[in-house]
Amino acid sequence: MAITRRRALKSLWRRAMSLGAAGAGLRLGAGLGPAKLFSSARPREGNPATGPVAEPGRPLRQALRESLQRDLEPFVIDFPVSAIQDLHERIDRVRWPEMPFDTGWSAGTDDSVLRELVSYWRDGYDWFGVQESLNERTHLRGPIEGELIHCVRYERAGSETSDPGFPLLLLHGWPSTFHEFNRAAPLVASGAGGGPAFEAIVPSLPGYGFSDPPSALGMSPTRIARRLHALMIELGHERYGVQGGDWGGIIATQMARLHPDALVGLHLNFVAFAPPPPEGEEPSSEEMAYREARARFQRDQTGYSGIQGTRPQTLIYAQQDSPVGWLAWMLEKYWAWSDHGDDLWDTFSRDDILTNAMLYWLPGRILSAARLYYESRNPVAGDTVGGAVSVPTGYARFPAEPWAPPREVVERTYNLVHYSEPPRGGHFPALEQPALWAEEVVGFFGSI
């Protein structure tokens, strides 16, 4: 553990140096379960009457950004050995159900696939190696609207010598975390496919990962949209692009409705809004086929949503106590919603799936994340925002995405200026096909 701590300190120091915080003192912070390290130094703010100071090699725009992000501090993931020991002990005590006959994935999680993955989780998966790798990224965390928000910042290639342009906010959903973009975001920041490079900001949604669980009822997609806009302002970004899938797509849409002047563009690989044709207009055969498929999907594969949207607390007592129960619940979604053959591991790595599971399990975010379904069904009065989206929108319709209405349906809500049908990918395209997803996103934002 001492080695991991020393490496974490070195990683944080490198991040502090890159942020211009050389010479900053470090103090050990308390909070969310594990100990965390924060930079105690504040950025140079200059004369209050004149604003931030621009120095040689430090443009005014950079000075302004550093001044604005003074409440966001470097963050290091640091769980103790005892947390992994507890996980292993719980796995060792699992009570496996009897399976008198094989149903594969037809009735839920495939028993043989789950058992094999749990065996690897117990004896092969190296959390501390993953933790060290995650800490090579630039993590920030600080109060936004009174509650801590975590994000990962990917600096664009060449940002020290060229105009930074506008950044991209990349939003995950459930059962994902910021880790969904771990391979794809660096491609966005380096200019995938020969396109322009963009700074990428990947937050943990409120109640997910290392962001605080909401302290009161009402953290709906609309309120999250407001909070994430406040995060971007705190980071010094008054204009930016947003990309999202799953809840991230819904939240990104609400950001476009609430803050259209701030958004340069909106890109989606998931569209939940599918209004019917205008009165007197008949749907096309493609739209009818989509609606029939969605009706079957709603009937056969959305029990999870009904439970989390109505009684999330009841289920969570089992999931919070059993890592195997939690893994079984989330694993089935990666099978049901992704683009794969007979072997799930031809599409995903076991480490990626387990890391996503760990980022719920270790910080204790299983309930607070699931509550988003409940909050969406029970919005606070006056907190619902609808209507057409005027922000220029790009839509990538991946072939295995269950929520993928035809172009004509999307155009009824969005100002659609870009449409594509990538050849591969499903509900988690940044994880399934990182290069393909990054080229699509960079291509869209590079064109507007």
N, C-alpha and C positions, 0 to 999 in steps of 0.2 A: 504493500500500500504506500510505503514511503517513496518508492520509485515512481509510482503513479502520481503522487502529490508533487514531487519535484518536476516531473515532466509537465504537469498541469501549470505549475508556476512559470516554467520556462515558456510555455505556450501563451499564457496570459501576458508575460512580459513582452514577447514578440508582438502580440496584438496591440499592447499599450504603446509600444514604440511606433507601430504603423499608424496609430491614431494621433501621434504627436504628443504622447503623454510621457515621454522619457523623463525619468527622475521622479515619477509619481510614487508615493508611498502605497503600500498594500495593507489592507486590513481584512481580517477574517470576518465574514458576514454570516449571520444566522438567518434562518428562514425555513423554507419549504423542505424539511426533512434533512437533506445533506447539507454539509457546510459549503459555502460559496465564497469566492474571492471577488472583491470589487476594487476598482481603482478609486482611491479617496481623493485624487486631485480633480479640480474643476478646470475646464478649459479657460484660457485667457479671454476675458470678456471686454477688455479695453475700457475706454471712458464711457460711463453711462450716458453722457450727453451726446456722444458721437457714434456709439455702437461698437461692434467688434473691430479689432485692429487687423489690418492687412500688413504682413511683413514680407520681406524678400523670400521668395519661395513658398509663400503662404497666401494665395489669392484671397480677395475679400469674400468671394463666394464660399471658400472653404472655412474662413474665419467665422462667417455667419452660421454655417452649418454646425461647427463645433460649439458655438455659443448656444444655439437652439437645442442641441442634444445633451445639455448639461445634466439632465436628470436620468439619462440612460447610461448605465455603467457596464464595463466589461464583466462578463459572467462566465464562470467555469462550472461545468458539470462534475460533481465529485460525490458519488455515493460510496458509503463505507462497505468494507468487506462483509460486515454483518448483514447488510441488505441482501447480498447474493447468497449468503449462507441460509438466510431465512427462506429465500426463493427455493433453493435446493431441497431444504427440509420439507417444504410444502409439496414439491414435486414427488419426493420420496414417499410421501404419505397418501398420494392420490388413490382414490377408490374408483377404479375403472368400471364402467357399466358393462353388463353382459351383452354381447352381440351374438345372438343365436344364428343369425344369417347376415350375409353381406348386402348392404343396400347402397354401397358406394357413397355418392354425394346426393342421392335423390331425396333422402329424408333429413339432410343436414350434413354436418361435418363428417367426412370419411374417417372411420375409426382407425384404419391402418395408417393413413397419412398423418393423422394427429399423433398417434403413438410414436411413429418414427421421428416426427419433429420434436416431440417432448423429450425423447431420448437424446437427441442432439442438443436441445436446450440445456439439459442437465449436465451432459458430459463433454460436449464439443464447443458450444457457443462461448466466446470469450467476451464478457461484458466489458472488462477493464480495457481490453484492446480496442473495442468499439468506442468506449468513453474517451480514450486518448485520441482516437481519430476524429471524433466529433469536436473535441476541444481544439483541433487545428483550425476550425472555422472561427470567424469573428462573431461571438455571441454578445448581445446587449440585453439588458433588462432594467426596467425602471417603471415608475408610476405613471400611468395614463388614466386620467379621470379617477384617481385615488386607488387604483389597483394595479399590481405589477403586470407588465406585458413583456414577454420575451420575444426576441427576433434574432435571426441570423442575417448578417450583412455580407454580401459577396461583392467586393470591389471590382469595378469594371477594368478590363485590361487597358493599360495606357492612361488611366485616370490621372496620373501624376503629371502628365504632359499635355493632355488634350481636354477640350471642353467636355464636362461630364454629361451633357444632355439631360434627359429625364430618366429616372429610375423606374423599375418595375416592381410592383408588389405582387408576390406569388402566394396564393391562398390555398391551403389544404382543406380537407373535409374529414369525415368520419368513415372508417376507423384509421385514418391517416394521422400523421404528425408532420412537423417541419422536415422530418427525415425523408419524406416522399421526394423532395427536390434535391437530395444530397448529391446526386450525379448530374441532374439536369441543370440546376442553377449555375454551376461553374461554366457550363457550356453557354448559357445566356450571357454570363459576364465576360466571356472571351470571344463572343461573336460567332455563334454556331453557324455552320454552313457558309462561312465567308461574309456574314452580315455584320451589322454594327454591334458593338459590345454595349451592354446595359448593366448598370449597377442593379443588383437584385436584393430585395428585402423579403425575407421569408419569416413571417411571424408565427408564433403559436397562438391559435385562437384563444380567447378568454375561456378558461376552464380546461385547456389542453396543454400538454407538455409542461413547460416551465412558466406559463402564465397563471396568474392567480385564478382560483375558482371564483365566479361571481359571488359577491357577498349578500346579494338580495335577488328576489324574483325579477324577471323582466329582461334578462340578457338574450334578447331575440336577435335574429339576423340583422334587423334594422339598427339595433343599438350597437351590435358589433361593428357594423359598417361605420357608424359615427366614431367609435373608439379607434378603429384602424386608420381612419382619416386623421384623427388627432395624433396618432403615432407618426404618420408621415410628416405632419407639420412639425412635430417635435424633432424629427430627424432633419428638418430643414428643407423639405420637399413640398413646395406649393403646387407643383404640377408633376404628374406621374401617370404611369399606366398600370392597369390591374389585370391579372390573369387568375382564373379560378376554375375548379371543378368541384363537384359534390357541394357541400355547404359553402365552399369557397366560391363557387359560381353564383350561388344565391346571394351571398354577402357582397360579392363584386358588383352584381346587378344593383343591389341597394345603394352601394357607394356611387354608382353612376347616376342613380335617381336623385340622391341627396346632394351630391357634389359634382354636378356635370362640368362646372368650370375648372375643377381641379384635375379632372381625368383627361389625359391626352387621348387615351383609347382604352377599350375593354376587350379582352379576349377570353373566350369560353370554350371548354371542351365538355360541358355539361349544361343542359338547358332544362330547367324545371317548369318553365312557363310555356304552356302550349294552348293558347286560346283557339277556339273554333273559328271557322271561316266567317267572314261578315255575313249578315243576314241576306239571304237570297243567293249566296254563292255555295256551290257544292264542293266538298273536299275532293282532292285528287285521289287516284288509286294508291299512290305512295303514302299520302296522309292517312287514308283509311287503314292500310296495312300496319302503319306505325301504331295507330290507336288500338287496333286489335291486339298487337303484340304487347303494348303497354298494359292493357287490361288483363292479359294472361299473367304478365309479370307481377302486377299489383295483387292478383289473387294468390299466386303461388309463392312469391319471394319477398314479401314486405311485412312478414310477421314481426321481424325485429323492430321495424319502425313503429308499428302499432304499440308494442310493449314500451319502447323508449319514449314514445310520444304521449303515453297515458299513465304508466306506472313504472317509471325508471328506477325508483328507489327499491321496489320489491326485488327485482332481479339482481340489483347491484350487491346485495349482501352475499350472494353466492359468488359473484365474479370477483369482488374485492377480497374474498377469503381464499379463492382457489385460482392460482395462476393457470392451471390447465383448463378450468372452466372459462376463464377470460380468453385464452388463446383459441379455444374451440369456437367461441362466439364470433371472434373477429376473422379467423382463418377462412371460414366458409364464404365470407364476402369476397375475399381475393380469388377464390375459385369461381364464384357465381358471376362476378362482374368483370373479369379480365379476359384478355384474348390469349388463349393457351391451347395446347394440345392435350394429350392424355396425361402428361406429366407436368404438374404445376411448376416444378422447379426448372423447367426449360424456359419459363418466363420470369420467375422471381428467384432471388437467392434466399436461402433459408435465413441468412443473417439479416437481410433487410426486413423480412416479416417479423422476426423475433425482436429486432431493434424497435420497430414500431410498437410491438406489444410491450416492450420494456418501458417505453416512454409514456405509457399509460400506467403500467404497474408500479414502477419505482416511485414516481412522485404522487401516486394516489389520485389519478385523474379519470378513473373509469366512470364514476357517477357524474362528475361535473361536465364531462364531455357528452355523455348520453343525454343530459338534461337539455341540450340544445334542441332536441326533437320536441320535448315538452314545451319549451319556451316558444318554439315556432308555432305550435298548435294553440297556445294560450297567450297571445301577445297582450301587453299592457294597453289599455284603452288609449287611442290616439297615436299608437306607435307603429301603425302600418302605413307603408308608403308604396303606392303602385303607379301604374301608368306606363306610357311609352318611354323607351330609353333613347335619348338623343345623341349620346356619346358614340362616336364611330366604333363599331363592334366587329370583331373577327370571330368566326365560329369554326372550330375543327370538329367534324363529325367522325369520331373514331368508330370503327366497325363493330366492336364488341361493347360499346357503351349502351347500357339499358335506357338511359335518359338522353336520347339523341333524336329529337324531332326533325323532320325534313326542313329544308331551307325555307320553303314558303311559310311554314308555321312560325319559324324564328323571326322572319321579317315582319310579322304582325306586332311584335313587341319591340324589337331592336332596330337601330339604324345600322343594318348589316352592310358593311362595305367589303368584307372579305369572307369567303367561304371555301372550305377545303374538305376533302375526304381522304385522310391518310390511309395507307394500305394496311396498317397493323395498329393494334392498341385497343384498350378498353377503358374502364373507369379510372384507372390509375396510370395514365399514359406517361407521366414524367418518371415513373418508376419502371413501367413495362418497356417503354421505348424512349429512353432519355434523349438520344440524339435526334430522333424524328420529331419528338415534342419540342425540343429546343429550337430546331430549325424552323418549325411552324411558327412559334411564338416570336422569335427574332425577325423572321420574314414579315410578319404582320406589323409589328411595332416599328420596324425599319422603313415601312412604306407609308407611314402617316406623319 
